[in-house]
Amino acid sequence: MQAVWYEGFGAARDVLVLGEMATPHPGAGEVLVALKASGVNPSDVKLRAGARVGAKMVYPRVVPHSDGAGVIAAVGAGVDHARIGERVWVWNAGWQRAFGTAASHVVLPAEQAVRLPDGTSFAEGACFGIPAMTAWYAVMGDGPVAGQTILVTGGAGTVGRYAMQMARLGGARVIATVSSPAKAAHATAEEWVNYRDTDVAEAVLEMTDGAGVDRIVDVDFGANQAASLALIKPGGTIAAYASAADMAPRLDFYPFMFRNTRLHMLIVYQLGGALRRAGEAQLSKWLEAGVLSHAVVPGGGLADCAAAHDLVASGDKLGTVVLDI
């Protein structure tokens, strides 16, 4: 099979190699997916660059990327043969594993290949494992949100854009922070605040008649902590999936405590069991109904993988960069 891999950390153009590898065979409980698309997420780029603290090569060779979509080509023992030919999207392909989706084929546990509705493209399916499921977890992970007011910070981001749509579909009022009117339009925002030229806390309090918000889906916990504290209602939840500006923020513990705030630092890689199944089922319903819009950024083919990584690293894109396999 064709694949892209690296055998050491470094710049994308220096370490990513396109070549031939043996096509894997599914073992018991596994499926072989013939991939049609591979999603490139910031976490994939950071892993390849060795940007994580204490990063080391756990495997001698790594095929990157956790997200992708394709067709089940073969199944291992214990997997229903009727699944052969099924269109699927996959998750966690590159999480604590050596072989991800930057390849023509990947073998995964059968549960990590989820049916992709016929009306959803493979490129769109390659956006689900990290961006869409992170959004669902951040919005819906604690239960229904009908009647709530939810603030989504970074609404034009890959996760934020999905989170806004999902919160509205769940019956919530949604307010977004963005950096420009163009970003607000991309985010599908109906109510928004430009955080570059407006005091977010003052603006949102005015928009909510001083009540604040029930839930914050937060892309940068440390940078937004002061505004979050001013806005979160007593008993509210802050679901934060990143804190890039300040990776070790000083926590204002007692002010949060006296508001009975729930701080949920979440990572979708660790979402499992019944909760993940619930997220997959809800996502499938929305996809079948055609009520979610997706932001796919074409990244070329496998031969363009290094350029796709550089594009993600630059931040100069709106949506998920996807390789066409």
C-alpha positions as CSV (number, residue, x, y, z in Angstrom):
1,M,0.0,0.0,0.0
2,Q,1.0,3.6,-0.3
3,A,1.7,5.5,2.9
4,V,3.3,8.6,4.3
5,W,5.5,8.1,7.4
6,Y,8.2,9.6,9.6
7,E,11.0,7.9,11.6
8,G,12.0,11.0,13.6
9,F,10.7,14.3,14.6
10,G,11.3,17.5,12.6
11,A,9.9,19.8,9.9
12,A,7.3,18.2,7.7
13,R,9.3,18.6,4.5
14,D,12.4,17.0,6.2
15,V,10.9,14.0,7.8
16,L,7.7,12.9,6.0
17,V,8.3,10.2,3.4
18,L,5.9,8.8,0.8
19,G,6.5,5.2,-0.1
20,E,5.2,1.6,-0.2
21,M,4.5,-0.5,2.8
22,A,2.9,-3.9,3.2
23,T,-0.8,-3.8,3.3
24,P,-1.9,-4.9,6.8
25,H,-4.3,-7.7,7.5
26,P,-7.1,-7.5,10.0
27,G,-6.9,-9.7,13.1
28,A,-9.7,-10.9,15.4
29,G,-12.2,-8.1,16.0
30,E,-10.5,-5.8,13.4
31,V,-11.4,-4.3,10.0
32,L,-9.3,-3.3,7.1
33,V,-10.4,0.1,5.7
34,A,-9.5,1.2,2.2
35,L,-9.1,4.9,2.9
36,K,-10.5,7.6,0.6
37,A,-9.7,10.6,2.8
38,S,-7.4,11.5,5.7
39,G,-8.0,14.5,8.0
40,V,-5.0,16.5,9.2
41,N,-5.5,17.9,12.7
42,P,-3.2,20.2,14.8
43,S,-2.5,17.4,17.1
44,D,-1.1,15.3,14.2
45,V,1.2,18.2,13.2
46,K,2.4,18.7,16.7
47,L,3.1,15.0,17.2
48,R,5.2,14.9,14.0
49,A,7.1,18.0,15.0
50,G,7.9,16.6,18.5
51,A,6.3,19.7,20.0
52,R,4.9,17.9,23.1
53,V,6.9,18.2,26.3
54,G,9.0,15.1,26.8
55,A,8.2,13.9,23.3
56,K,9.9,10.8,22.1
57,M,9.5,8.4,19.2
58,V,7.5,5.5,20.8
59,Y,7.6,3.6,17.5
60,P,10.4,3.3,15.0
61,R,8.1,4.4,12.1
62,V,4.9,6.4,12.4
63,V,2.1,6.8,9.8
64,P,0.4,10.0,11.0
65,H,-3.2,11.2,11.3
66,S,-6.0,9.9,13.5
67,D,-9.0,10.8,11.3
68,G,-10.1,9.4,8.0
69,A,-12.9,7.8,6.0
70,G,-13.2,5.0,3.5
71,V,-14.7,1.6,2.8
72,I,-14.2,-1.6,4.8
73,A,-12.3,-4.0,2.5
74,A,-11.9,-7.0,4.8
75,V,-12.8,-8.1,8.3
76,G,-11.1,-10.3,10.9
77,A,-12.5,-13.1,12.9
78,G,-15.6,-12.2,14.9
79,V,-16.6,-9.3,12.7
80,D,-19.8,-9.6,10.6
81,H,-18.8,-10.2,7.0
82,A,-21.8,-8.0,6.0
83,R,-19.6,-5.0,6.9
84,I,-17.4,-5.5,3.9
85,G,-18.2,-2.7,1.5
86,E,-19.6,-0.5,4.3
87,R,-18.7,3.2,4.1
88,V,-17.1,4.3,7.3
89,W,-15.3,7.1,9.2
90,V,-12.6,6.2,11.6
91,W,-11.3,7.6,14.9
92,N,-8.1,7.4,17.0
93,A,-6.2,5.7,14.2
94,G,-3.0,7.5,15.2
95,W,-3.7,7.6,19.0
96,Q,-1.1,5.5,20.8
97,R,-0.7,3.5,17.6
98,A,2.0,3.4,15.0
99,F,-0.2,3.4,11.9
100,G,-2.7,6.2,11.2
101,T,-4.7,7.3,8.1
102,A,-2.0,8.9,5.9
103,A,-2.1,5.7,3.8
104,S,-4.3,3.9,1.4
105,H,-5.3,1.3,4.1
106,V,-5.5,1.1,7.8
107,V,-6.4,-1.7,10.2
108,L,-8.4,-0.8,13.3
109,P,-10.7,-2.4,15.9
110,A,-14.1,-2.8,14.4
111,E,-15.7,-0.3,16.8
112,Q,-13.4,2.5,15.5
113,A,-14.9,2.3,12.1
114,V,-18.3,4.0,12.2
115,R,-20.9,3.8,9.4
116,L,-20.8,6.9,7.2
117,P,-24.2,7.9,5.8
118,D,-24.5,7.8,2.0
119,G,-25.2,11.5,1.8
120,T,-22.0,12.4,3.6
121,S,-18.7,12.6,1.5
122,F,-15.5,10.8,2.5
123,A,-13.8,14.2,2.9
124,E,-16.5,15.3,5.3
125,G,-16.2,12.0,7.2
126,A,-12.5,12.7,7.7
127,C,-13.5,15.7,9.9
128,F,-15.4,13.7,12.5
129,G,-13.0,11.8,14.8
130,I,-11.4,14.8,16.4
131,P,-13.3,18.1,15.4
132,A,-16.9,16.9,15.4
133,M,-16.7,14.5,18.3
134,T,-14.7,17.0,20.4
135,A,-17.5,19.5,19.7
136,W,-20.2,17.0,20.7
137,Y,-18.3,16.0,23.9
138,A,-17.9,19.7,24.9
139,V,-21.5,20.6,24.2
140,M,-23.5,17.4,25.0
141,G,-21.2,15.4,27.2
142,D,-23.1,16.2,30.4
143,G,-26.6,15.8,29.0
144,P,-29.3,17.9,27.2
145,V,-28.6,21.6,26.7
146,A,-32.1,22.7,25.6
147,G,-33.0,26.1,27.1
148,Q,-29.4,26.9,28.0
149,T,-27.2,29.8,26.9
150,I,-23.8,28.6,25.6
151,L,-20.7,30.6,24.9
152,V,-18.4,29.1,22.2
153,T,-15.0,30.8,22.2
154,G,-13.2,30.6,18.9
155,G,-16.4,29.9,17.0
156,A,-14.7,30.0,13.6
157,G,-12.3,27.1,14.6
158,T,-12.8,23.6,13.5
159,V,-14.3,22.5,16.8
160,G,-16.0,25.7,17.5
161,R,-17.9,25.7,14.2
162,Y,-19.3,22.3,14.9
163,A,-20.0,23.1,18.6
164,M,-22.2,26.1,17.6
165,Q,-24.3,24.1,15.2
166,M,-24.7,21.2,17.7
167,A,-25.6,23.5,20.5
168,R,-28.3,25.2,18.4
169,L,-29.6,21.7,17.3
170,G,-29.8,20.8,21.0
171,G,-32.1,23.8,21.7
172,A,-29.6,26.2,23.2
173,R,-29.0,29.9,22.6
174,V,-25.4,30.2,21.3
175,I,-23.1,33.2,21.4
176,A,-19.7,33.0,19.8
177,T,-16.4,34.9,20.1
178,V,-14.7,35.5,16.8
179,S,-12.0,37.9,15.4
180,S,-13.8,39.4,12.5
181,P,-17.2,39.6,10.7
182,A,-15.9,37.2,8.1
183,K,-15.0,34.7,10.8
184,A,-18.5,35.1,12.2
185,A,-20.0,34.3,8.9
186,H,-17.8,31.2,8.5
187,A,-18.7,30.1,12.1
188,T,-22.5,30.3,11.2
189,A,-22.9,32.6,14.2
190,E,-26.2,34.3,14.8
191,E,-24.9,36.1,17.9
192,W,-21.3,37.0,18.2
193,V,-18.6,39.2,19.8
194,N,-15.4,40.3,18.2
195,Y,-12.9,39.6,20.9
196,R,-10.2,41.8,19.2
197,D,-12.1,45.0,19.7
198,T,-14.7,44.3,22.4
199,D,-14.6,43.4,26.0
200,V,-16.1,39.9,25.8
201,A,-17.4,39.8,29.4
202,E,-19.1,43.1,29.2
203,A,-20.7,42.4,25.8
204,V,-22.0,38.9,26.7
205,L,-23.4,40.2,30.0
206,E,-25.2,42.9,28.1
207,M,-26.5,40.4,25.6
208,T,-27.8,38.2,28.4
209,D,-29.3,41.0,30.5
210,G,-26.6,40.4,33.2
211,A,-27.4,36.7,33.6
212,G,-24.3,35.2,32.0
213,V,-24.1,31.8,30.4
214,D,-24.8,28.2,31.5
215,R,-21.9,26.6,29.6
216,I,-18.7,27.7,28.0
217,V,-17.1,25.6,25.2
218,D,-13.6,26.9,25.5
219,V,-10.7,26.8,23.1
220,D,-8.2,28.6,25.3
221,F,-8.9,28.2,29.1
222,G,-5.9,30.2,30.4
223,A,-6.4,33.1,28.1
224,N,-10.2,33.2,28.8
225,Q,-10.3,32.4,32.5
226,A,-11.1,36.0,33.7
227,A,-13.9,36.4,31.2
228,S,-15.2,32.9,31.9
229,L,-15.3,33.6,35.6
230,A,-17.3,36.8,35.0
231,L,-19.8,35.1,32.7
232,I,-20.4,31.6,34.1
233,K,-23.7,31.2,36.0
234,P,-23.7,29.5,39.4
235,G,-23.6,25.7,38.7
236,G,-22.4,26.3,35.2
237,T,-19.8,24.2,33.3
238,I,-16.7,25.2,31.4
239,A,-15.7,22.5,28.9
240,A,-12.2,23.4,27.8
241,Y,-10.3,21.4,25.2
242,A,-7.2,23.6,24.9
243,S,-5.1,26.2,26.7
244,A,-2.4,27.1,24.2
245,A,-1.7,30.7,25.3
246,D,-1.0,29.7,28.8
247,M,-0.4,25.9,29.2
248,A,-0.1,26.1,33.0
249,P,-2.5,28.8,34.0
250,R,-2.9,29.9,37.6
251,L,-6.4,28.7,38.6
252,D,-8.7,31.2,40.5
253,F,-10.0,28.3,42.6
254,Y,-12.1,30.0,45.2
255,P,-14.0,32.4,42.8
256,F,-14.9,29.3,40.7
257,M,-15.7,27.3,43.8
258,F,-18.2,29.9,45.2
259,R,-20.0,29.7,41.8
260,N,-20.2,25.9,42.1
261,T,-18.5,25.8,38.7
262,R,-17.7,22.5,37.0
263,L,-14.4,22.7,35.1
264,H,-14.1,19.9,32.6
265,M,-10.8,19.6,30.8
266,L,-11.6,17.2,28.0
267,I,-9.8,15.3,25.3
268,V,-11.7,13.3,22.8
269,Y,-9.1,10.6,22.5
270,Q,-10.2,9.4,26.0
271,L,-13.9,9.4,25.2
272,G,-15.0,5.8,25.3
273,G,-17.8,3.4,26.1
274,A,-21.4,4.3,26.2
275,L,-20.7,8.0,26.0
276,R,-18.8,7.7,22.7
277,R,-21.5,5.5,21.3
278,A,-24.1,8.1,22.2
279,G,-22.0,10.8,20.4
280,E,-21.7,8.6,17.3
281,A,-25.4,7.9,17.3
282,Q,-26.3,11.6,17.6
283,L,-23.8,12.6,14.9
284,S,-25.3,9.9,12.6
285,K,-28.8,11.3,13.1
286,W,-27.7,14.8,12.3
287,L,-25.9,13.6,9.2
288,E,-28.8,11.5,8.0
289,A,-31.0,14.6,8.4
290,G,-28.5,16.8,6.6
291,V,-28.5,19.5,9.3
292,L,-24.7,19.8,9.8
293,S,-22.5,21.8,7.5
294,H,-18.8,21.0,7.2
295,A,-15.7,23.1,6.5
296,V,-13.3,20.9,4.4
297,V,-10.1,22.5,3.2
298,P,-8.6,20.4,0.2
299,G,-5.1,19.4,1.1
300,G,-4.1,17.5,-2.1
301,G,-3.1,13.9,-2.1
302,L,-0.7,11.8,-0.1
303,A,2.2,13.4,-2.0
304,D,1.1,16.8,-0.6
305,C,1.1,15.7,3.0
306,A,4.1,17.9,4.0
307,A,2.4,21.0,2.5
308,A,-0.8,20.0,4.3
309,H,1.0,19.9,7.6
310,D,2.5,23.3,7.0
311,L,-0.9,24.7,6.1
312,V,-2.3,23.4,9.4
313,A,0.7,24.7,11.4
314,S,0.3,28.2,9.8
315,G,-3.2,28.5,11.0
316,D,-4.0,30.2,7.7
317,K,-7.1,28.1,6.9
318,L,-10.8,27.9,7.9
319,G,-11.8,24.3,8.4
320,T,-10.2,20.9,8.5
321,V,-7.4,20.1,6.0
322,V,-8.2,16.8,4.3
323,L,-6.0,14.7,2.0
324,D,-7.8,13.0,-0.9
325,I,-6.5,9.4,-1.2
